[in-house]
Amino acid sequence: MSQYLIFSDIDNTLLQSYIIKEGEIYHIEEYGEIKEIVQKLHQNNIPLVLCSSKTRLEQEKIRELLEIDHPFIVENGGAIFIPENYFPIDLEELGLSIRSINENLVIELGKSYNRIIENLQEIREDFHIEFVAVHDLSLPDLARQVGISINDAKLMASREYSETILEININKLDKLKKILNDRGLRILQGTRYNTVSSLHDKGSAISILKKLYAIKFQNSKIESIGIGDAFNDISMFENVDKPFLVRNIQNGYAPMQINNLIRANGIGQTGWKEIILNHILKK
Protein backbone atom coordinates (compact mmCIF):
# COMPACT_ATOMS: atom_id res chain seq x y z
CA MET A 1 0.00 0.00 0.00
CA SER A 2 1.31 3.44 -0.93
CA GLN A 3 2.38 6.08 1.54
CA TYR A 4 0.73 9.25 0.32
CA LEU A 5 2.58 12.56 0.44
CA ILE A 6 0.55 15.67 -0.39
CA PHE A 7 1.97 18.99 -1.60
CA SER A 8 -0.74 21.64 -1.68
CA ASP A 9 -1.05 25.21 -2.84
CA ILE A 10 -3.05 27.47 -0.52
CA ASP A 11 -4.89 30.31 -2.27
CA ASN A 12 -7.96 29.07 -4.14
CA THR A 13 -6.86 25.51 -3.40
CA LEU A 14 -6.64 24.55 0.27
CA LEU A 15 -8.43 27.78 1.14
CA GLN A 16 -11.12 29.57 -0.83
CA SER A 17 -9.16 32.83 -0.69
CA TYR A 18 -10.87 34.78 -3.48
CA ILE A 19 -14.31 35.26 -4.97
CA ILE A 20 -15.57 37.22 -7.98
CA LYS A 21 -18.36 39.69 -7.30
CA GLU A 22 -19.70 42.00 -10.00
CA GLY A 23 -16.61 41.34 -12.09
CA GLU A 24 -14.17 42.25 -9.30
CA ILE A 25 -11.93 39.87 -7.32
CA TYR A 26 -12.32 40.04 -3.54
CA HIS A 27 -10.25 38.39 -0.81
CA ILE A 28 -11.96 36.13 1.70
CA GLU A 29 -10.68 33.59 4.21
CA GLU A 30 -12.84 30.52 4.07
CA TYR A 31 -11.82 27.38 5.95
CA GLY A 32 -15.13 25.51 5.77
CA GLU A 33 -14.71 21.79 6.46
CA ILE A 34 -10.98 21.86 5.75
CA LYS A 35 -9.84 21.45 9.37
CA GLU A 36 -11.85 18.25 9.72
CA ILE A 37 -10.36 16.84 6.50
CA VAL A 38 -6.83 17.85 7.52
CA GLN A 39 -7.36 16.00 10.80
CA LYS A 40 -8.36 12.88 8.83
CA LEU A 41 -5.13 13.12 6.87
CA HIS A 42 -3.25 13.33 10.17
CA GLN A 43 -5.10 10.28 11.52
CA ASN A 44 -4.07 8.35 8.39
CA ASN A 45 -0.41 9.44 8.73
CA ILE A 46 -0.52 11.38 5.44
CA PRO A 47 1.78 14.42 5.47
CA LEU A 48 0.26 17.65 4.14
CA VAL A 49 3.04 19.98 2.97
CA LEU A 50 1.90 23.52 2.23
CA CYS A 51 3.60 24.82 -0.91
CA SER A 52 2.68 28.39 -1.72
CA SER A 53 3.80 31.90 -2.65
CA LYS A 54 2.72 32.93 0.85
CA THR A 55 5.31 34.01 3.41
CA ARG A 56 6.52 32.03 6.41
CA LEU A 57 4.37 34.08 8.80
CA GLU A 58 1.27 33.74 6.61
CA GLN A 59 1.72 29.98 6.49
CA GLU A 60 2.48 29.69 10.20
CA LYS A 61 -0.91 31.29 10.92
CA ILE A 62 -2.67 28.77 8.66
CA ARG A 63 -0.68 25.83 10.02
CA GLU A 64 -1.61 26.80 13.57
CA LEU A 65 -5.31 27.16 12.74
CA LEU A 66 -5.38 23.80 10.93
CA GLU A 67 -2.98 22.07 13.38
CA ILE A 68 -0.51 21.08 10.65
CA ASP A 69 2.94 20.08 11.92
CA HIS A 70 4.69 19.04 8.70
CA PRO A 71 7.37 20.83 6.66
CA PHE A 72 6.22 23.74 4.50
CA ILE A 73 7.52 25.52 1.40
CA VAL A 74 7.33 29.32 1.33
CA GLU A 75 7.41 31.98 -1.37
CA ASN A 76 7.28 29.62 -4.37
CA GLY A 77 10.19 27.52 -3.16
CA GLY A 78 12.28 30.30 -1.66
CA ALA A 79 12.86 28.16 1.43
CA ILE A 80 11.81 24.91 3.07
CA PHE A 81 10.94 24.99 6.77
CA ILE A 82 11.23 21.67 8.61
CA PRO A 83 10.22 21.16 12.25
CA GLU A 84 13.23 20.12 14.34
CA ASN A 85 13.66 16.33 14.66
CA TYR A 86 11.03 15.72 11.96
CA PHE A 87 13.35 13.64 9.79
CA PRO A 88 15.44 10.90 11.47
CA ILE A 89 18.70 12.16 9.93
CA ASP A 90 21.20 14.98 10.21
CA LEU A 91 20.33 17.16 7.23
CA GLU A 92 23.79 18.69 7.11
CA GLU A 93 25.26 15.22 6.56
CA LEU A 94 23.33 15.19 3.28
CA GLY A 95 25.20 18.31 2.17
CA LEU A 96 22.28 20.65 2.82
CA SER A 97 22.98 24.13 4.15
CA ILE A 98 20.82 24.56 7.24
CA ARG A 99 19.98 27.36 9.64
CA SER A 100 17.44 27.47 12.45
CA ILE A 101 14.42 29.78 12.85
CA ASN A 102 11.76 29.38 15.56
CA GLU A 103 12.29 25.63 16.13
CA ASN A 104 12.42 24.99 12.38
CA LEU A 105 15.39 23.91 10.30
CA VAL A 106 15.53 26.04 7.16
CA ILE A 107 16.86 25.16 3.72
CA GLU A 108 17.13 28.41 1.75
CA LEU A 109 16.93 28.22 -2.03
CA GLY A 110 16.11 31.83 -2.88
CA LYS A 111 17.96 35.13 -2.99
CA SER A 112 17.33 37.65 -0.25
CA TYR A 113 14.35 39.98 -0.36
CA ASN A 114 16.58 43.05 -0.20
CA ARG A 115 18.48 41.98 -3.32
CA ILE A 116 15.23 41.47 -5.21
CA ILE A 117 13.94 44.90 -4.15
CA GLU A 118 17.20 46.53 -5.26
CA ASN A 119 16.83 44.96 -8.69
CA LEU A 120 13.20 46.06 -9.00
CA GLN A 121 14.09 49.64 -8.06
CA GLU A 122 16.86 49.70 -10.67
CA ILE A 123 14.54 48.29 -13.34
CA ARG A 124 11.88 50.87 -12.50
CA GLU A 125 14.38 53.71 -12.83
CA ASP A 126 16.36 52.45 -15.84
CA PHE A 127 13.53 51.06 -17.98
CA HIS A 128 10.61 53.23 -16.80
CA ILE A 129 8.34 50.27 -16.10
CA GLU A 130 5.64 51.26 -13.66
CA PHE A 131 4.24 48.74 -11.19
CA VAL A 132 2.96 48.58 -7.64
CA ALA A 133 4.66 46.09 -5.34
CA VAL A 134 4.07 45.18 -1.72
CA HIS A 135 7.02 47.26 -0.51
CA ASP A 136 5.56 50.38 -2.17
CA LEU A 137 2.58 50.48 0.17
CA SER A 138 2.03 51.19 3.84
CA LEU A 139 0.33 48.42 5.79
CA PRO A 140 -3.07 50.22 5.78
CA ASP A 141 -2.80 50.80 2.03
CA LEU A 142 -1.76 47.20 1.42
CA ALA A 143 -4.69 45.98 3.51
CA ARG A 144 -7.11 48.09 1.45
CA GLN A 145 -5.54 47.09 -1.86
CA VAL A 146 -5.73 43.34 -1.16
CA GLY A 147 -8.87 43.41 0.97
CA ILE A 148 -7.36 41.98 4.15
CA SER A 149 -6.85 43.08 7.76
CA ILE A 150 -3.87 45.20 8.72
CA ASN A 151 -2.52 42.27 10.72
CA ASP A 152 -2.74 40.00 7.66
CA ALA A 153 -1.12 42.74 5.58
CA LYS A 154 1.78 42.67 8.04
CA LEU A 155 2.12 38.91 7.49
CA MET A 156 1.96 39.35 3.71
CA ALA A 157 4.63 42.06 3.83
CA SER A 158 7.02 39.88 5.83
CA ARG A 159 8.70 38.69 2.66
CA GLU A 160 12.12 37.03 2.79
CA TYR A 161 12.75 35.52 -0.67
CA SER A 162 10.39 37.18 -3.17
CA GLU A 163 8.31 40.25 -3.92
CA THR A 164 4.69 40.40 -5.00
CA ILE A 165 3.66 42.67 -7.87
CA LEU A 166 0.13 43.86 -7.17
CA GLU A 167 -0.38 46.01 -10.27
CA ILE A 168 1.38 46.23 -13.64
CA ASN A 169 0.25 47.11 -17.16
CA ILE A 170 -0.23 43.79 -18.91
CA ASN A 171 1.57 45.19 -21.96
CA LYS A 172 4.71 45.75 -19.85
CA LEU A 173 4.74 42.29 -18.30
CA ASP A 174 6.68 40.51 -21.05
CA LYS A 175 9.32 43.25 -21.05
CA LEU A 176 9.68 42.96 -17.28
CA LYS A 177 10.02 39.17 -17.57
CA LYS A 178 12.90 39.51 -20.04
CA ILE A 179 14.73 42.11 -17.94
CA LEU A 180 14.35 39.99 -14.80
CA ASN A 181 15.57 36.90 -16.64
CA ASP A 182 18.70 38.76 -17.74
CA ARG A 183 19.36 39.45 -14.04
CA GLY A 184 18.86 35.85 -12.90
CA LEU A 185 15.35 36.51 -11.62
CA ARG A 186 11.89 35.40 -12.72
CA ILE A 187 8.27 36.38 -12.41
CA LEU A 188 5.55 33.78 -11.88
CA GLN A 189 1.80 34.24 -12.18
CA GLY A 190 -0.23 33.12 -9.19
CA THR A 191 -3.95 33.06 -8.51
CA ARG A 192 -4.23 36.84 -8.32
CA TYR A 193 -0.77 38.45 -8.38
CA ASN A 194 2.69 38.02 -9.91
CA THR A 195 5.69 37.05 -7.78
CA VAL A 196 9.29 38.03 -8.48
CA SER A 197 12.04 35.75 -7.16
CA SER A 198 15.32 34.10 -8.05
CA LEU A 199 15.28 31.01 -10.26
CA HIS A 200 14.01 28.64 -7.59
CA ASP A 201 10.49 27.24 -7.80
CA LYS A 202 8.11 24.92 -5.98
CA GLY A 203 9.46 21.94 -7.87
CA SER A 204 13.05 22.37 -6.70
CA ALA A 205 11.89 22.46 -3.09
CA ILE A 206 9.61 19.47 -3.56
CA SER A 207 12.46 17.47 -5.08
CA ILE A 208 14.49 17.94 -1.89
CA LEU A 209 11.62 17.02 0.40
CA LYS A 210 10.77 13.90 -1.59
CA LYS A 211 14.30 12.61 -0.99
CA LEU A 212 13.98 13.30 2.73
CA TYR A 213 10.60 11.58 2.92
CA ALA A 214 12.04 8.57 1.07
CA ILE A 215 14.41 8.19 4.02
CA LYS A 216 11.65 8.78 6.59
CA PHE A 217 9.34 6.22 4.95
CA GLN A 218 12.06 3.91 3.67
CA ASN A 219 9.91 0.80 4.02
CA SER A 220 7.00 2.23 2.03
CA LYS A 221 6.36 3.13 -1.59
CA ILE A 222 5.72 6.87 -1.62
CA GLU A 223 3.06 8.28 -3.94
CA SER A 224 3.41 12.06 -4.15
CA ILE A 225 0.36 14.22 -4.85
CA GLY A 226 0.37 17.86 -5.99
CA ILE A 227 -2.73 20.09 -5.83
CA GLY A 228 -2.86 23.60 -7.26
CA ASP A 229 -4.72 26.06 -9.48
CA ALA A 230 -2.27 28.39 -11.23
CA PHE A 231 0.82 28.71 -13.44
CA ASN A 232 3.17 28.90 -10.46
CA ASP A 233 2.10 25.32 -9.66
CA ILE A 234 3.50 23.89 -12.91
CA SER A 235 6.90 23.01 -11.41
CA MET A 236 5.09 21.32 -8.51
CA PHE A 237 3.03 19.25 -10.95
CA GLU A 238 6.18 18.25 -12.82
CA ASN A 239 7.76 16.88 -9.65
CA VAL A 240 4.96 14.71 -8.23
CA ASP A 241 3.52 11.34 -9.21
CA LYS A 242 -0.07 12.59 -9.47
CA PRO A 243 -0.78 16.25 -10.26
CA PHE A 244 -4.28 17.63 -9.64
CA LEU A 245 -5.55 20.95 -11.01
CA VAL A 246 -8.61 22.59 -9.45
CA ARG A 247 -10.79 25.08 -11.28
CA ASN A 248 -9.83 28.74 -10.81
CA ILE A 249 -12.17 31.47 -9.58
CA GLN A 250 -13.31 32.09 -13.17
CA ASN A 251 -14.58 28.47 -13.18
CA GLY A 252 -11.96 27.45 -15.73
CA TYR A 253 -8.58 25.75 -15.69
CA ALA A 254 -5.23 27.47 -15.97
CA PRO A 255 -3.96 26.33 -19.43
CA MET A 256 -1.04 23.96 -19.10
CA GLN A 257 0.24 20.73 -20.61
CA ILE A 258 1.37 18.35 -17.85
CA ASN A 259 1.70 14.59 -18.18
CA ASN A 260 -0.98 12.72 -16.22
CA LEU A 261 -2.63 15.97 -15.06
CA ILE A 262 -5.99 15.25 -13.42
CA ARG A 263 -8.53 18.10 -13.51
CA ALA A 264 -10.88 18.24 -10.55
CA ASN A 265 -14.47 19.31 -11.13
CA GLY A 266 -14.67 21.74 -8.23
CA ILE A 267 -13.54 25.35 -7.96
CA GLY A 268 -10.75 26.01 -5.48
CA GLN A 269 -11.41 24.54 -2.06
CA THR A 270 -14.35 22.48 -3.38
CA GLY A 271 -11.98 20.84 -5.85
CA TRP A 272 -9.39 20.30 -3.10
CA LYS A 273 -11.94 18.47 -0.93
CA GLU A 274 -13.02 16.41 -3.94
CA ILE A 275 -9.43 15.28 -4.54
CA ILE A 276 -8.72 14.38 -0.91
CA LEU A 277 -12.00 12.57 -0.29
CA ASN A 278 -12.27 10.75 -3.64
CA HIS A 279 -8.65 9.99 -4.46
CA ILE A 280 -6.75 9.87 -1.15
CA LEU A 281 -8.90 9.04 1.87
CA LYS A 282 -11.24 6.78 -0.09
CA LYS A 283 -8.45 4.26 -0.72
C-alpha positions in Angstrom: 0.0 0.0 0.0 1.3 3.4 -0.9 2.4 6.1 1.5 0.7 9.3 0.3 2.6 12.6 0.4 0.6 15.7 -0.4 2.0 19.0 -1.6 -0.7 21.6 -1.7 -1.0 25.2 -2.8 -3.1 27.5 -0.5 -4.9 30.3 -2.3 -8.0 29.1 -4.1 -6.9 25.5 -3.4 -6.6 24.5 0.3 -8.4 27.8 1.1 -11.1 29.6 -0.8 -9.2 32.8 -0.7 -10.9 34.8 -3.5 -14.3 35.3 -5.0 -15.6 37.2 -8.0 -18.4 39.7 -7.3 -19.7 42.0 -10.0 -16.6 41.3 -12.1 -14.2 42.3 -9.3 -11.9 39.9 -7.3 -12.3 40.0 -3.5 -10.3 38.4 -0.8 -12.0 36.1 1.7 -10.7 33.6 4.2 -12.8 30.5 4.1 -11.8 27.4 5.9 -15.1 25.5 5.8 -14.7 21.8 6.5 -11.0 21.9 5.7 -9.8 21.5 9.4 -11.8 18.2 9.7 -10.4 16.8 6.5 -6.8 17.8 7.5 -7.4 16.0 10.8 -8.4 12.9 8.8 -5.1 13.1 6.9 -3.3 13.3 10.2 -5.1 10.3 11.5 -4.1 8.4 8.4 -0.4 9.4 8.7 -0.5 11.4 5.4 1.8 14.4 5.5 0.3 17.7 4.1 3.0 20.0 3.0 1.9 23.5 2.2 3.6 24.8 -0.9 2.7 28.4 -1.7 3.8 31.9 -2.7 2.7 32.9 0.8 5.3 34.0 3.4 6.5 32.0 6.4 4.4 34.1 8.8 1.3 33.7 6.6 1.7 30.0 6.5 2.5 29.7 10.2 -0.9 31.3 10.9 -2.7 28.8 8.7 -0.7 25.8 10.0 -1.6 26.8 13.6 -5.3 27.2 12.7 -5.4 23.8 10.9 -3.0 22.1 13.4 -0.5 21.1 10.7 2.9 20.1 11.9 4.7 19.0 8.7 7.4 20.8 6.7 6.2 23.7 4.5 7.5 25.5 1.4 7.3 29.3 1.3 7.4 32.0 -1.4 7.3 29.6 -4.4 10.2 27.5 -3.2 12.3 30.3 -1.7 12.9 28.2 1.4 11.8 24.9 3.1 10.9 25.0 6.8 11.2 21.7 8.6 10.2 21.2 12.3 13.2 20.1 14.3 13.7 16.3 14.7 11.0 15.7 12.0 13.4 13.6 9.8 15.4 10.9 11.5 18.7 12.2 9.9 21.2 15.0 10.2 20.3 17.2 7.2 23.8 18.7 7.1 25.3 15.2 6.6 23.3 15.2 3.3 25.2 18.3 2.2 22.3 20.6 2.8 23.0 24.1 4.1 20.8 24.6 7.2 20.0 27.4 9.6 17.4 27.5 12.4 14.4 29.8 12.8 11.8 29.4 15.6 12.3 25.6 16.1 12.4 25.0 12.4 15.4 23.9 10.3 15.5 26.0 7.2 16.9 25.2 3.7 17.1 28.4 1.8 16.9 28.2 -2.0 16.1 31.8 -2.9 18.0 35.1 -3.0 17.3 37.7 -0.2 14.3 40.0 -0.4 16.6 43.0 -0.2 18.5 42.0 -3.3 15.2 41.5 -5.2 13.9 44.9 -4.1 17.2 46.5 -5.3 16.8 45.0 -8.7 13.2 46.1 -9.0 14.1 49.6 -8.1 16.9 49.7 -10.7 14.5 48.3 -13.3 11.9 50.9 -12.5 14.4 53.7 -12.8 16.4 52.4 -15.8 13.5 51.1 -18.0 10.6 53.2 -16.8 8.3 50.3 -16.1 5.6 51.3 -13.7 4.2 48.7 -11.2 3.0 48.6 -7.6 4.7 46.1 -5.3 4.1 45.2 -1.7 7.0 47.3 -0.5 5.6 50.4 -2.2 2.6 50.5 0.2 2.0 51.2 3.8 0.3 48.4 5.8 -3.1 50.2 5.8 -2.8 50.8 2.0 -1.8 47.2 1.4 -4.7 46.0 3.5 -7.1 48.1 1.5 -5.5 47.1 -1.9 -5.7 43.3 -1.2 -8.9 43.4 1.0 -7.4 42.0 4.2 -6.9 43.1 7.8 -3.9 45.2 8.7 -2.5 42.3 10.7 -2.7 40.0 7.7 -1.1 42.7 5.6 1.8 42.7 8.0 2.1 38.9 7.5 2.0 39.4 3.7 4.6 42.1 3.8 7.0 39.9 5.8 8.7 38.7 2.7 12.1 37.0 2.8 12.7 35.5 -0.7 10.4 37.2 -3.2 8.3 40.2 -3.9 4.7 40.4 -5.0 3.7 42.7 -7.9 0.1 43.9 -7.2 -0.4 46.0 -10.3 1.4 46.2 -13.6 0.3 47.1 -17.2 -0.2 43.8 -18.9 1.6 45.2 -22.0 4.7 45.7 -19.8 4.7 42.3 -18.3 6.7 40.5 -21.1 9.3 43.3 -21.1 9.7 43.0 -17.3 10.0 39.2 -17.6 12.9 39.5 -20.0 14.7 42.1 -17.9 14.3 40.0 -14.8 15.6 36.9 -16.6 18.7 38.8 -17.7 19.4 39.4 -14.0 18.9 35.8 -12.9 15.3 36.5 -11.6 11.9 35.4 -12.7 8.3 36.4 -12.4 5.5 33.8 -11.9 1.8 34.2 -12.2 -0.2 33.1 -9.2 -3.9 33.1 -8.5 -4.2 36.8 -8.3 -0.8 38.4 -8.4 2.7 38.0 -9.9 5.7 37.0 -7.8 9.3 38.0 -8.5 12.0 35.7 -7.2 15.3 34.1 -8.0 15.3 31.0 -10.3 14.0 28.6 -7.6 10.5 27.2 -7.8 8.1 24.9 -6.0 9.5 21.9 -7.9 13.1 22.4 -6.7 11.9 22.5 -3.1 9.6 19.5 -3.6 12.5 17.5 -5.1 14.5 17.9 -1.9 11.6 17.0 0.4 10.8 13.9 -1.6 14.3 12.6 -1.0 14.0 13.3 2.7 10.6 11.6 2.9 12.0 8.6 1.1 14.4 8.2 4.0 11.7 8.8 6.6 9.3 6.2 4.9 12.1 3.9 3.7 9.9 0.8 4.0 7.0 2.2 2.0 6.4 3.1 -1.6 5.7 6.9 -1.6 3.1 8.3 -3.9 3.4 12.1 -4.2 0.4 14.2 -4.8 0.4 17.9 -6.0 -2.7 20.1 -5.8 -2.9 23.6 -7.3 -4.7 26.1 -9.5 -2.3 28.4 -11.2 0.8 28.7 -13.4 3.2 28.9 -10.5 2.1 25.3 -9.7 3.5 23.9 -12.9 6.9 23.0 -11.4 5.1 21.3 -8.5 3.0 19.2 -10.9 6.2 18.3 -12.8 7.8 16.9 -9.6 5.0 14.7 -8.2 3.5 11.3 -9.2 -0.1 12.6 -9.5 -0.8 16.2 -10.3 -4.3 17.6 -9.6 -5.6 21.0 -11.0 -8.6 22.6 -9.5 -10.8 25.1 -11.3 -9.8 28.7 -10.8 -12.2 31.5 -9.6 -13.3 32.1 -13.2 -14.6 28.5 -13.2 -12.0 27.5 -15.7 -8.6 25.7 -15.7 -5.2 27.5 -16.0 -4.0 26.3 -19.4 -1.0 24.0 -19.1 0.2 20.7 -20.6 1.4 18.4 -17.9 1.7 14.6 -18.2 -1.0 12.7 -16.2 -2.6 16.0 -15.1 -6.0 15.3 -13.4 -8.5 18.1 -13.5 -10.9 18.2 -10.6 -14.5 19.3 -11.1 -14.7 21.7 -8.2 -13.5 25.3 -8.0 -10.7 26.0 -5.5 -11.4 24.5 -2.1 -14.4 22.5 -3.4 -12.0 20.8 -5.9 -9.4 20.3 -3.1 -11.9 18.5 -0.9 -13.0 16.4 -3.9 -9.4 15.3 -4.5 -8.7 14.4 -0.9 -12.0 12.6 -0.3 -12.3 10.8 -3.6 -8.7 10.0 -4.5 -6.8 9.9 -1.1 -8.9 9.0 1.9 -11.2 6.8 -0.1 -8.5 4.3 -0.7 
